[in-house]
Amino acid sequence: MTGLENALREKRSDSFVLLHLANRRFALPAKVVAELAPPVRLHSFPHTSPLLAGVIVRRGHILPVYDAGRALSGKSSIAHRFYLVARRQFGAASEMSAIPVDGECELVTSEMHPRADDAPPYICGEIVAGGESIGVLDIEALVQEHAQTQAEAAR
């Protein structure tokens, strides 16, 4: 059983970072967030994934930048204020990656509930903050779903 499944089963309160993507609010578990970084030069290169905006250099490491706003709304997050640097977990491996964030971020403590049956696959649960139900974003599921959609469209 994964840590996320344990947290859902135990229904304990955890910290989450609230962020704005594609004019919507999402949450990320605070334990996967490394930092909020100011905008730096985005290095782009020829590639075939519209989700991958390019890479940034942060603390001596090259980080892929995933334009989650594009995957969620079809529109690129051109004007962003920060990069949210978070750890993507895929299988036993993980990597740091960045997401352009449109607005302010907020740290909240909330109880995570199971995701709604009709929630998209990149939502792994829900929290309630300020009376609003907010989807908890699974970055890896978002990247995988977008890659699969692109592969199917190319066929």
C-alpha positions in Angstrom: 0.0 0.0 0.0 1.4 3.4 -0.9 1.8 6.4 1.4 -1.1 8.1 -0.4 -3.4 5.2 0.1 -2.4 5.0 3.8 -3.2 8.7 4.2 -6.6 8.2 2.5 -7.3 5.3 4.8 -6.2 7.0 8.0 -8.0 10.3 7.0 -5.3 12.3 8.7 -4.7 15.9 8.2 -1.7 16.9 6.0 -0.3 20.0 4.5 -1.0 20.9 0.9 0.1 23.7 -1.4 -2.7 25.4 -3.2 -1.9 26.7 -6.7 -3.6 28.2 -9.7 -3.3 26.4 -13.0 -5.5 27.1 -16.0 -7.7 29.5 -14.0 -8.5 26.7 -11.5 -7.2 25.9 -8.0 -5.4 22.6 -7.4 -3.6 21.2 -4.4 -0.3 19.3 -4.2 0.8 17.4 -1.1 3.4 19.7 0.6 5.8 16.7 1.0 6.4 16.6 -2.8 7.0 20.3 -3.2 10.6 21.4 -2.9 10.3 25.1 -3.5 8.7 28.0 -5.3 11.3 29.5 -7.6 11.2 32.8 -9.3 10.9 32.8 -13.1 14.3 32.0 -14.7 15.3 31.5 -18.3 13.3 28.7 -19.9 15.5 26.7 -22.3 13.5 25.2 -25.1 14.5 22.7 -27.7 12.8 20.8 -30.5 10.5 18.1 -29.1 7.1 16.5 -29.8 5.4 16.9 -26.4 3.3 20.0 -26.0 3.2 19.4 -22.3 7.0 19.8 -22.0 7.7 23.5 -22.2 11.5 23.1 -21.9 14.0 23.0 -19.1 15.3 25.3 -16.4 18.5 25.2 -14.5 17.9 25.3 -10.8 20.5 24.8 -8.0 22.8 23.2 -10.6 20.3 20.7 -11.8 18.4 20.6 -15.1 14.7 20.4 -14.4 12.0 19.6 -17.0 9.2 22.2 -17.0 5.7 20.7 -17.5 3.1 23.2 -18.7 0.3 21.7 -16.7 -2.0 24.6 -17.7 -1.8 23.4 -21.3 -2.7 19.9 -20.3 -5.6 21.0 -18.2 -7.1 23.8 -20.4 -5.4 23.5 -23.8 -3.8 27.0 -23.2 -0.2 27.6 -22.4 0.8 29.3 -19.2 2.7 32.0 -20.9 2.6 34.6 -18.1 3.5 32.9 -14.9 4.9 34.3 -11.6 6.8 31.3 -10.2 7.9 27.8 -10.9 6.7 25.3 -8.4 9.5 22.7 -8.1 8.1 19.3 -7.1 9.2 15.6 -7.0 7.5 13.4 -9.7 7.3 9.8 -8.6 7.1 7.0 -11.2 7.5 3.5 -10.0 10.7 3.3 -7.8 12.2 6.3 -9.6 11.6 10.0 -9.0 12.8 13.3 -10.5 12.5 16.9 -9.7 10.4 18.9 -12.2 8.9 22.3 -12.4 5.4 23.6 -13.2 4.7 27.3 -14.2 2.3 28.7 -11.6 -0.1 31.5 -12.6 -0.7 33.1 -9.2 -0.1 33.0 -5.5 0.4 29.7 -3.7 -0.9 29.0 -0.2 0.0 26.4 2.4 -3.0 24.8 4.1 -3.7 21.9 6.4 -6.6 19.7 5.4 -7.8 16.1 5.5 -7.6 14.4 2.1 -10.6 12.5 0.9 -10.9 9.9 -1.9 -11.4 11.4 -5.3 -14.9 11.6 -6.8 -15.9 8.8 -9.1 -16.1 11.2 -12.0 -12.8 13.0 -11.3 -10.2 12.9 -14.0 -7.3 10.3 -13.5 -4.8 13.1 -12.6 -6.8 13.9 -9.5 -5.8 11.5 -6.7 -8.1 13.0 -3.9 -9.8 16.1 -2.7 -9.4 18.5 0.2 -11.6 21.2 1.5 -10.1 24.7 2.0 -12.0 27.8 2.6 -15.3 26.0 2.0 -14.1 24.9 -1.5 -13.5 21.4 -2.7 -10.1 21.3 -4.4 -8.6 18.4 -6.4 -5.2 17.1 -5.3 -3.1 16.9 -8.4 -1.0 13.8 -9.2 1.7 15.2 -11.5 2.8 11.9 -12.8 -0.7 10.8 -13.7 -1.2 14.2 -15.5 2.0 13.6 -17.5 1.1 10.0 -18.4 -2.5 10.9 -19.4 -1.3 13.7 -21.6 1.4 11.5 -23.2 -1.2 8.8 -23.9 -3.7 11.3 -25.4 -0.9 12.6 -27.7 0.1 9.1 -28.7 -3.5 8.2 -29.6 -4.0 11.4 -31.5 -0.9 10.6 -33.6 -2.2 7.3 -34.7 
